[in-house]
Amino acid sequence: MSYTKLFAIAVLGLFLAGCKQTPVENPEPVDTTYGGSGADTSGGGIYGRGGGEEIPDNSMDETLGTVIYFEFDSSEVRMQDQELVAAHAIALNQDTFKNVRLEGHADERGSREYNIGLAERRSQAVRQLLMIQGVSASQIQTVSFGEERPVAFGNSESDYAQNRRVEITYTN
């Protein structure tokens, strides 16, 4: 190796060693949302599920039910719940800026994997009914929790029936 190359490497090393390394300070976060709504822009959504922030003053809760129940080991929407799905479809068609998250659930009977699949089929069944009634696919997100988030913790049939559901949550 020639002396000029060694000299160049040494000068470069001294130059890099002599550079003052100032820590980069993170600036204060700036609210860049319109209207200062404080919406979560991290992409994580509530509970790390994604798909937007839950609308806290859900006006749909007052006029429409938000839970669809299912029979044991079934992903078919019951006749009495089809009217509720139709009412949500009307609301979503009237306001195309609203989005909905369909959260599928199952009771604890069956394997964890089976219950996740069953809960997914349930949320997809509600999704299909909404889309048949004109709701855009881009307005609908589905998520499956399987048996992981029960609302009733007993072992009776009424407890199991409360856990076999799809919850409709409006997001922005």
Secondary structure, 3 states (H helix, E strand, C coil): CCHHHHHHHHHHHHHHHHCCCCCCCCCCCCCCCHHHCCCCCCCCCHHHCCCCCECCCCCHHHHCCCEEECCCCCCCCCHHHHHHHHHHHHHHHHCCCCEEEEEEECCCCCCHHHHHHHHHHHHHHHHHHHHHCCCCHHHEEEEEEECCCCCCCCCCHHHHHHHCEEEEEEEC
